[in-house]
Amino acid sequence: MSNIASTPKPPYYAVIFTSVRTACDNGYSKTANRMIELAEQQPGYLGAESARENIGITVSYWADLESIKNWKANTEHLQAQRNGHKLWYESFKVRIVKVERDYGM
């Protein structure tokens, strides 16, 4: 996930996941990679971008709110969320936004 996601003409939705990690991996890296693979298989998934320094920020893009709802309810994703609460995150915040306009080069 080293490139800027190629998204369609707006409107579409973005899920912004901002986190502060715990010190140990406890399977985090493997699960994070699996979540990207799994998200890519979900209807309505448009792409994602991620960066980590002192805080992590992952933005995933979705065609509609229903696609986001279905991703949140995915069984494997639900288990990753539980592990995140117990093992991987000191804190996190999820924001869901509607993209009205985008531009770039």
C-alpha positions in Angstrom: 0.0 0.0 0.0 2.7 2.5 -1.0 0.8 4.5 -3.5 -2.0 7.0 -3.4 -5.3 5.3 -3.9 -6.9 5.8 -7.2 -10.5 6.8 -6.4 -13.5 7.5 -8.7 -15.1 10.8 -9.3 -16.8 11.9 -6.0 -19.0 11.5 -4.1 -17.6 8.5 -2.2 -16.8 7.8 1.4 -13.6 7.6 3.5 -13.1 5.9 6.8 -10.2 7.5 8.7 -8.7 5.3 11.3 -6.2 7.1 13.6 -4.4 5.1 16.2 -1.7 5.0 18.9 -0.2 1.5 19.1 1.0 -0.5 22.1 4.7 -1.4 22.2 4.4 -5.1 21.2 3.3 -6.6 17.9 1.3 -9.6 19.2 0.4 -10.5 15.6 -0.5 -7.0 14.6 1.6 -6.8 11.4 0.2 -10.1 10.0 -3.4 -9.1 10.8 -3.0 -5.6 9.4 -1.8 -7.1 6.1 -4.6 -9.6 6.1 -7.2 -6.8 6.7 -6.0 -5.0 3.6 -6.3 -8.3 1.6 -9.7 -8.9 2.9 -10.9 -5.3 2.4 -9.8 -5.5 -1.2 -12.3 -8.4 -1.7 -15.3 -6.4 -0.2 -17.9 -5.0 -2.5 -17.7 -1.2 -2.6 -14.0 -1.0 -1.5 -12.1 1.6 -3.5 -8.6 1.7 -2.0 -6.6 2.7 1.0 -3.6 4.7 2.2 -1.7 4.3 5.4 1.1 6.1 7.3 2.7 5.5 10.7 5.1 7.6 12.7 4.1 8.6 16.3 0.4 7.9 15.3 -1.0 5.7 12.6 -3.4 6.9 10.1 -5.2 4.6 7.6 -7.8 6.0 5.2 -9.9 3.5 3.4 -12.2 4.6 0.6 -15.7 3.1 -0.1 -18.4 3.5 -2.6 -21.2 4.0 -0.1 -22.2 3.8 3.6 -23.6 0.3 3.1 -20.2 -1.0 2.0 -18.6 0.5 5.2 -21.3 -1.1 7.3 -20.7 -4.5 5.7 -17.0 -4.2 6.2 -17.3 -3.3 9.9 -19.5 -6.5 10.3 -17.1 -8.8 8.5 -16.4 -11.8 10.9 -12.6 -11.6 10.4 -12.6 -7.9 10.8 -14.7 -8.1 13.9 -12.0 -10.4 15.5 -9.3 -7.9 14.5 -11.3 -5.1 16.1 -11.5 -7.2 19.4 -7.8 -7.8 19.3 -7.2 -4.1 18.7 -9.1 -3.2 21.8 -7.3 -5.8 23.9 -3.8 -5.9 22.5 -2.7 -3.4 19.8 -4.0 0.1 20.6 -3.5 2.5 23.4 -6.2 4.7 21.7 -7.9 5.1 18.4 -10.6 7.1 16.6 -12.7 6.3 13.6 -14.1 9.0 11.4 -16.4 8.4 8.5 -16.7 11.2 5.9 -18.3 11.9 2.6 -15.8 13.0 0.0 -17.4 15.8 -2.0 -14.4 16.9 -4.1 -10.9 15.6 -4.8 -8.0 16.8 -7.0 -4.3 16.2 -7.4 -1.6 15.5 -9.9 
